[in-house]
Amino acid sequence: MTASHRAALLGARLTVFSELAICGYPPADFLEKPSFLARCRTAVDELAEATRTLPTAVLAGVALPAVGETGKPAVNAAVLLDQGRLLLEQHKRLLPFYDVFDEQRYFAPSQGQRVVELDGLRLAITICEDAWNDKNFWPRRLTKSTRWKS
């Protein structure tokens, strides 16, 4: 039995999985392989179909192909699926590039954030650093944003 099935049996309306849960974190050089990113997109479609009859929605992180001329192969995304439908695909906005993090190398940043409705509730999805480093929300950044210098 999957975690989403267990959550549904316990009465959960939403099951939340971590950043890049579908493909694993960090996917690193796999992101330069179009076949890997295509498989990630297919995995989202398969997850939507597998959870079509569940009464719980699923929020999960995944790397997806970047669209347009971003110069980056991928986006770090969170997908919200409900009864077989993709309700939201939110891309990460603030990409860390310090210490062991190298997300700016691979991912194109989102230019905005969307709001979606689930059962009459308006939801905005943030991914990792988006939640604590948004200069429009927090008066000061809560982590450093410069790359580690050796």
ROSE-4610 file (N, C-alpha, C; in Angstrom, 1 decimal, always signed):
// ROSE-4610
residu = [M/M/M/T/T/T/A/A/A/S/S/S/H/H/H/R/R/R/A/A/A/A/A/A/L/L/L/L/L/L/G/G/G/A/A/A/R/R/R/L/L/L/T/T/T/V/V/V/F/F/F/S/S/S/E/E/E/L/L/L/A/A/A/I/I/I/C/C/C/G/G/G/Y/Y/Y/P/P/P/P/P/P/A/A/A/D/D/D/F/F/F/L/L/L/E/E/E/K/K/K/P/P/P/S/S/S/F/F/F/L/L/L/A/A/A/R/R/R/C/C/C/R/R/R/T/T/T/A/A/A/V/V/V/D/D/D/E/E/E/L/L/L/A/A/A/E/E/E/A/A/A/T/T/T/R/R/R/T/T/T/L/L/L/P/P/P/T/T/T/A/A/A/V/V/V/L/L/L/A/A/A/G/G/G/V/V/V/A/A/A/L/L/L/P/P/P/A/A/A/V/V/V/G/G/G/E/E/E/T/T/T/G/G/G/K/K/K/P/P/P/A/A/A/V/V/V/N/N/N/A/A/A/A/A/A/V/V/V/L/L/L/L/L/L/D/D/D/Q/Q/Q/G/G/G/R/R/R/L/L/L/L/L/L/L/L/L/E/E/E/Q/Q/Q/H/H/H/K/K/K/R/R/R/L/L/L/L/L/L/P/P/P/F/F/F/Y/Y/Y/D/D/D/V/V/V/F/F/F/D/D/D/E/E/E/Q/Q/Q/R/R/R/Y/Y/Y/F/F/F/A/A/A/P/P/P/S/S/S/Q/Q/Q/G/G/G/Q/Q/Q/R/R/R/V/V/V/V/V/V/E/E/E/L/L/L/D/D/D/G/G/G/L/L/L/R/R/R/L/L/L/A/A/A/I/I/I/T/T/T/I/I/I/C/C/C/E/E/E/D/D/D/A/A/A/W/W/W/N/N/N/D/D/D/K/K/K/N/N/N/F/F/F/W/W/W/P/P/P/R/R/R/R/R/R/L/L/L/T/T/T/K/K/K/S/S/S/T/T/T/R/R/R/W/W/W/K/K/K/S/S/S]
num = [1/1/1/2/2/2/3/3/3/4/4/4/5/5/5/6/6/6/7/7/7/8/8/8/9/9/9/10/10/10/11/11/11/12/12/12/13/13/13/14/14/14/15/15/15/16/16/16/17/17/17/18/18/18/19/19/19/20/20/20/21/21/21/22/22/22/23/23/23/24/24/24/25/25/25/26/26/26/27/27/27/28/28/28/29/29/29/30/30/30/31/31/31/32/32/32/33/33/33/34/34/34/35/35/35/36/36/36/37/37/37/38/38/38/39/39/39/40/40/40/41/41/41/42/42/42/43/43/43/44/44/44/45/45/45/46/46/46/47/47/47/48/48/48/49/49/49/50/50/50/51/51/51/52/52/52/53/53/53/54/54/54/55/55/55/56/56/56/57/57/57/58/58/58/59/59/59/60/60/60/61/61/61/62/62/62/63/63/63/64/64/64/65/65/65/66/66/66/67/67/67/68/68/68/69/69/69/70/70/70/71/71/71/72/72/72/73/73/73/74/74/74/75/75/75/76/76/76/77/77/77/78/78/78/79/79/79/80/80/80/81/81/81/82/82/82/83/83/83/84/84/84/85/85/85/86/86/86/87/87/87/88/88/88/89/89/89/90/90/90/91/91/91/92/92/92/93/93/93/94/94/94/95/95/95/96/96/96/97/97/97/98/98/98/99/99/99/100/100/100/101/101/101/102/102/102/103/103/103/104/104/104/105/105/105/106/106/106/107/107/107/108/108/108/109/109/109/110/110/110/111/111/111/112/112/112/113/113/113/114/114/114/115/115/115/116/116/116/117/117/117/118/118/118/119/119/119/120/120/120/121/121/121/122/122/122/123/123/123/124/124/124/125/125/125/126/126/126/127/127/127/128/128/128/129/129/129/130/130/130/131/131/131/132/132/132/133/133/133/134/134/134/135/135/135/136/136/136/137/137/137/138/138/138/139/139/139/140/140/140/141/141/141/142/142/142/143/143/143/144/144/144/145/145/145/146/146/146/147/147/147/148/148/148/149/149/149/150/150/150]
x = [+0.8/+0.0/+0.9/+0.5/+1.4/+1.0/+1.9/+1.7/+0.4/+0.1/-1.1/-2.4/-2.3/-3.4/-3.6/-2.5/-2.6/-3.2/-2.7/-3.2/-4.7/-5.2/-6.6/-7.4/-6.9/-7.6/-7.7/-6.8/-6.8/-7.6/-8.1/-9.0/-8.3/-7.0/-6.3/-6.9/-7.0/-7.4/-6.2/-5.1/-3.9/-2.7/-1.9/-0.7/+0.5/+1.4/+2.5/+3.8/+4.5/+5.8/+6.9/+8.1/+9.2/+9.6/+10.5/+11.1/+11.8/+11.5/+12.1/+11.9/+10.8/+10.6/+10.4/+9.9/+9.7/+11.0/+11.9/+13.1/+14.3/+14.2/+15.3/+16.1/+16.7/+17.4/+18.8/+19.8/+19.8/+20.0/+19.3/+19.4/+20.7/+21.3/+22.6/+22.7/+23.7/+24.0/+22.9/+22.0/+20.9/+20.1/+20.1/+19.2/+19.7/+20.9/+21.4/+20.9/+20.2/+19.8/+18.3/+18.0/+16.6/+15.7/+16.3/+15.5/+15.1/+16.0/+15.7/+14.5/+14.6/+13.5/+12.2/+12.3/+11.1/+10.4/+11.3/+10.8/+10.1/+10.7/+10.1/+8.7/+8.5/+7.2/+6.2/+6.7/+5.9/+5.5/+6.4/+6.1/+5.0/+4.9/+3.8/+2.5/+2.5/+1.3/+0.9/+1.8/+1.5/+1.0/+1.6/+1.1/-0.3/-0.6/-2.0/-3.0/-2.6/-3.5/-3.6/-2.5/-2.5/-3.4/-3.5/-4.2/-5.6/-6.0/-7.3/-8.5/-8.5/-9.7/-9.5/-8.3/-8.1/-8.8/-9.3/-10.0/-9.0/-7.7/-6.7/-5.9/-5.7/-4.8/-3.4/-2.5/-1.1/-0.2/+0.7/+1.6/+3.0/+3.7/+5.1/+6.0/+7.3/+8.3/+8.9/+9.3/+9.8/+10.6/+11.7/+12.4/+11.6/+11.4/+10.7/+11.5/+11.3/+12.1/+11.7/+12.7/+12.4/+11.8/+10.9/+10.3/+10.8/+11.0/+11.5/+13.0/+13.5/+15.0/+15.5/+15.7/+16.2/+17.7/+18.2/+19.6/+19.8/+18.8/+18.9/+18.0/+18.4/+17.7/+16.4/+16.2/+15.1/+14.5/+13.4/+12.8/+12.6/+12.7/+12.5/+11.0/+10.2/+8.7/+8.0/+6.9/+6.0/+4.7/+4.2/+2.9/+1.8/+0.7/-0.5/-1.5/-1.7/-2.6/-3.9/-5.0/-6.2/-7.2/-7.5/-8.4/-8.0/-6.7/-6.2/-5.9/-6.2/-6.0/-4.8/-4.0/-2.9/-3.6/-3.6/-4.2/-3.2/-1.9/-0.9/+0.5/+1.3/+2.7/+3.4/+4.0/+4.7/+6.2/+6.9/+8.4/+9.0/+10.2/+10.9/+11.5/+11.4/+11.9/+13.3/+13.6/+14.9/+15.8/+16.8/+17.7/+19.0/+19.3/+20.5/+21.7/+22.8/+24.0/+25.2/+25.2/+26.2/+26.4/+27.5/+27.9/+27.8/+26.9/+26.8/+25.7/+25.0/+23.9/+24.4/+23.9/+24.3/+23.1/+21.9/+20.7/+20.7/+21.4/+21.4/+22.1/+22.9/+23.6/+22.6/+21.6/+20.7/+19.3/+18.8/+17.3/+17.1/+16.1/+15.6/+14.7/+14.8/+13.9/+12.5/+11.5/+10.2/+10.2/+9.4/+9.2/+8.0/+7.3/+6.1/+5.6/+4.5/+3.9/+2.4/+1.8/+0.4/-0.4/-1.6/-2.5/-3.6/-3.9/-4.9/-5.9/-7.0/-8.1/-8.3/-8.3/-8.6/-9.7/-10.8/-12.0/-12.3/-12.3/-12.6/-11.6/-10.4/-9.3/-8.2/-7.8/-6.7/-5.4/-4.6/-3.3/-2.2/-1.1/+0.1/+1.2/+1.9/+2.9/+4.3/+5.1/+6.5/+7.4/+8.6/+9.5/+10.8/+11.0/+12.3/+12.6/+13.6/+14.1/+13.1/+12.1/+11.1/+10.3/+10.2/+9.4/+10.1/+11.5/+12.1/+13.1/+13.2/+14.1/+13.4/+12.1/+11.4/+11.5/+12.3/+12.5/+11.2/+10.2/+8.9/+8.1/+8.5/+7.7/+8.5/+9.8/+10.6/+11.4/+11.6/+12.3/+13.8/+14.3/+15.7/+15.8/+16.8/+17.0/+17.4/+16.9/+17.2/+18.4/+18.9/+20.1/+21.0/+22.3/+23.2/+22.9/+23.2/+23.0/+24.2/+25.4/+26.6/+27.2/+27.9/+28.5/+29.7/+29.9/+31.0/+32.3/+33.2/+34.5/+35.5/+36.4/+37.4/+38.7]
y = [-1.2/+0.0/+1.2/+2.2/+3.4/+4.4/+5.4/+6.4/+7.1/+7.4/+8.1/+7.3/+6.0/+5.2/+5.1/+5.0/+5.0/+6.4/+7.4/+8.8/+8.9/+8.4/+8.4/+7.6/+6.4/+5.6/+6.3/+7.2/+7.9/+9.2/+9.5/+10.7/+11.9/+11.8/+13.0/+13.4/+14.7/+15.2/+15.5/+15.7/+16.1/+15.3/+14.6/+13.9/+14.7/+15.1/+16.0/+15.2/+15.2/+14.6/+15.7/+15.3/+16.3/+16.8/+17.8/+18.4/+17.3/+17.2/+16.3/+14.8/+14.5/+13.2/+12.1/+12.6/+11.6/+11.2/+12.1/+11.7/+11.6/+12.0/+11.9/+13.2/+13.5/+14.8/+14.5/+15.0/+15.9/+15.1/+15.4/+14.6/+15.0/+16.1/+16.6/+16.4/+15.6/+15.5/+14.8/+14.0/+13.4/+14.5/+15.7/+16.7/+17.2/+16.8/+17.1/+16.1/+15.1/+14.0/+14.2/+14.6/+14.8/+13.5/+12.3/+11.1/+11.0/+11.5/+11.5/+12.5/+13.7/+14.6/+14.2/+13.5/+13.0/+11.9/+11.1/+10.0/+10.7/+11.8/+12.4/+12.9/+13.5/+14.0/+12.8/+11.7/+10.5/+10.0/+10.1/+9.6/+10.5/+11.8/+12.6/+12.1/+11.8/+11.3/+10.0/+9.1/+7.8/+8.0/+8.9/+9.2/+9.7/+10.6/+11.1/+10.0/+9.1/+8.0/+7.0/+6.7/+5.8/+6.3/+7.6/+8.2/+8.8/+8.4/+8.9/+8.7/+7.5/+7.2/+7.4/+8.0/+8.3/+9.6/+9.6/+10.8/+11.9/+11.5/+12.5/+13.0/+14.3/+14.9/+14.6/+14.7/+14.4/+15.6/+16.1/+17.1/+16.5/+16.6/+15.9/+16.7/+16.7/+17.4/+16.5/+17.2/+16.5/+17.5/+17.0/+17.8/+17.6/+18.7/+18.7/+19.5/+19.2/+19.9/+21.4/+22.3/+23.7/+24.0/+25.0/+25.5/+26.8/+27.0/+28.3/+28.3/+29.4/+29.6/+30.1/+29.2/+29.6/+29.4/+28.6/+28.2/+27.1/+26.7/+25.6/+24.4/+23.2/+22.1/+21.8/+22.3/+21.8/+22.9/+22.5/+23.3/+22.3/+22.9/+22.2/+22.5/+21.5/+21.7/+20.9/+21.5/+20.7/+20.6/+19.4/+19.2/+18.8/+19.4/+19.1/+18.3/+17.1/+16.2/+15.9/+15.9/+15.5/+14.7/+13.5/+12.6/+12.6/+12.4/+12.2/+13.5/+14.6/+15.9/+16.7/+17.3/+18.2/+19.6/+19.9/+21.2/+22.3/+22.0/+23.0/+22.4/+23.2/+22.9/+24.2/+24.2/+25.4/+25.1/+26.0/+25.9/+26.7/+26.2/+26.8/+28.2/+29.2/+30.5/+30.8/+30.5/+30.8/+29.6/+29.6/+28.4/+28.6/+27.8/+27.9/+27.6/+28.4/+28.2/+28.5/+27.7/+27.9/+26.5/+26.4/+25.2/+24.0/+23.0/+21.9/+22.0/+23.1/+23.3/+23.9/+23.4/+23.9/+24.0/+24.4/+24.4/+25.4/+26.5/+27.5/+26.9/+25.9/+25.3/+24.6/+24.0/+23.1/+23.7/+24.4/+24.8/+26.2/+26.4/+27.7/+28.2/+29.4/+29.8/+30.2/+30.0/+30.5/+32.0/+32.6/+34.1/+34.5/+33.6/+34.0/+32.8/+33.1/+32.0/+32.1/+30.9/+30.8/+30.3/+30.6/+30.2/+29.2/+28.2/+27.2/+26.9/+26.5/+26.2/+24.7/+24.2/+22.8/+22.8/+22.3/+22.2/+23.6/+24.6/+26.0/+26.7/+26.0/+26.7/+27.1/+28.3/+28.8/+28.4/+27.8/+27.3/+27.9/+28.3/+28.7/+27.7/+27.2/+26.2/+26.8/+26.6/+27.1/+25.9/+26.0/+24.9/+25.3/+24.6/+24.8/+26.3/+26.8/+28.2/+29.2/+28.9/+29.9/+30.3/+29.4/+29.6/+30.6/+30.6/+31.4/+32.4/+32.6/+33.6/+34.6/+34.6/+35.5/+36.9/+37.8/+39.2/+40.0/+39.6/+40.3/+39.9/+38.8/+38.3/+38.5/+38.1/+38.2/+39.5/+40.2/+41.4/+41.2/+40.0/+39.7/+38.3/+37.9/+36.5/+35.7/+34.5/+33.6/+32.7/+32.6/+31.9/+32.7/+32.4/+33.1/+32.7/+33.5/+33.2/+33.2/+33.3/+33.3/+31.9/+31.6/+30.3/+30.2/+29.0/+28.7/+29.0/+29.7/+30.0/+29.1/+28.4/+27.6/+28.3]
z = [+0.0/+0.0/+0.0/-0.8/-0.9/+0.2/+0.4/+1.4/+1.2/-0.1/-0.4/-0.1/-0.3/+0.1/+1.6/+2.3/+3.8/+4.3/+3.7/+4.1/+3.8/+2.6/+2.3/+3.3/+3.7/+4.7/+6.0/+6.3/+7.6/+7.5/+6.3/+6.1/+5.6/+5.2/+4.7/+3.3/+3.1/+1.8/+0.9/+1.6/+0.8/+1.4/+0.5/+0.8/+0.3/+1.1/+0.6/+0.7/-0.4/-0.5/-0.7/-0.5/-0.5/-1.9/-1.8/-3.0/-3.8/-5.1/-6.0/-5.6/-4.9/-4.4/-5.5/-6.6/-7.8/-8.4/-8.5/-9.2/-8.3/-7.1/-6.2/-6.1/-4.9/-4.7/-4.3/-4.9/-6.0/-7.3/-8.4/-9.6/-10.4/-10.1/-10.6/-12.2/-12.6/-14.0/-14.8/-14.1/-14.9/-15.5/-15.0/-15.5/-16.9/-17.3/-18.7/-19.7/-19.3/-20.2/-20.5/-21.7/-22.1/-21.8/-21.9/-21.6/-20.1/-19.2/-17.8/-17.5/-18.1/-17.9/-18.5/-19.7/-20.3/-19.4/-18.8/-17.9/-16.7/-16.2/-15.1/-15.4/-16.6/-17.1/-17.2/-17.7/-17.8/-16.4/-15.4/-14.1/-13.5/-13.8/-13.3/-13.8/-15.1/-15.8/-15.2/-14.9/-14.3/-12.9/-12.1/-10.8/-10.8/-11.7/-11.9/-12.1/-13.0/-13.3/-12.1/-11.5/-10.3/-9.1/-9.0/-7.9/-8.3/-9.5/-10.1/-9.1/-8.5/-7.7/-6.2/-5.8/-4.4/-4.0/-2.8/-2.3/-1.7/-1.8/-1.3/-2.6/-2.5/-3.6/-3.2/-4.2/-4.0/-4.5/-3.6/-3.9/-3.9/-5.0/-5.0/-5.9/-5.5/-6.2/-7.3/-8.4/-9.6/-10.5/-11.1/-12.1/-13.5/-14.2/-15.5/-16.5/-17.8/-18.8/-18.7/-18.9/-18.9/-20.3/-20.3/-21.5/-21.9/-23.2/-23.7/-23.7/-24.0/-24.1/-22.7/-21.8/-20.5/-20.3/-21.2/-21.1/-20.0/-19.4/-18.4/-18.9/-18.5/-19.0/-18.3/-17.1/-16.2/-15.3/-14.7/-13.7/-12.5/-11.3/-10.1/-9.7/-9.9/-9.8/-8.7/-8.3/-7.4/-8.2/-8.2/-9.0/-8.0/-8.2/-7.3/-8.2/-7.8/-8.6/-7.8/-8.4/-7.7/-8.6/-8.3/-9.0/-10.5/-10.8/-12.1/-12.9/-12.2/-12.9/-12.3/-13.2/-12.7/-12.4/-11.2/-10.8/-10.8/-10.5/-10.4/-10.7/-11.5/-11.6/-11.2/-10.0/-9.5/-9.6/-10.2/-10.3/-9.1/-8.7/-7.6/-8.1/-7.3/-7.6/-7.2/-6.0/-5.4/-5.4/-6.2/-6.4/-5.7/-4.7/-3.9/-4.8/-4.5/-5.2/-4.2/-3.1/-2.1/-1.4/-0.7/+0.0/-0.9/-0.6/-1.5/-2.5/-2.6/-3.5/-4.8/-5.9/-7.2/-8.1/-7.6/-8.4/-9.5/-9.4/-10.5/-11.7/-11.6/-12.7/-13.6/-13.0/-13.8/-14.0/-13.0/-13.1/-13.5/-14.2/-14.6/-13.4/-12.9/-11.8/-12.4/-11.5/-11.8/-11.8/-12.6/-12.6/-11.7/-11.2/-10.4/-9.7/-8.9/-8.2/-8.5/-8.6/-8.9/-7.6/-7.6/-6.5/-7.2/-6.5/-7.0/-5.9/-6.3/-5.3/-5.2/-3.9/-3.6/-2.6/-2.9/-2.0/-1.5/-2.3/-1.8/-1.1/-0.8/-0.2/-1.2/-1.1/-2.0/-1.5/-2.3/-1.9/-2.8/-2.2/-2.9/-2.4/-3.4/-3.0/-3.1/-2.1/-2.1/-2.0/-2.6/-2.6/-1.9/-0.8/+0.0/+0.3/-0.3/+0.0/-0.3/-1.2/-1.6/-0.3/+0.6/+1.8/+2.8/+2.9/+3.9/+3.4/+2.1/+1.5/+0.6/+0.6/-0.3/+0.3/-0.5/+0.0/+0.1/-0.6/-0.5/+0.7/+1.4/+2.5/+3.8/+3.8/+5.0/+5.0/+6.1/+6.1/+5.8/+6.1/+5.8/+5.4/+4.6/+4.2/+5.4/+5.5/+6.6/+6.4/+5.2/+4.9/+4.0/+4.0/+3.1/+1.6/+0.7/-0.7/-1.6/-1.0/-1.7/-1.7/-2.8/-2.9/-2.0/-1.4/-0.5/-1.2/-0.6/-1.2/-0.5/-1.2/-0.5/-0.5]
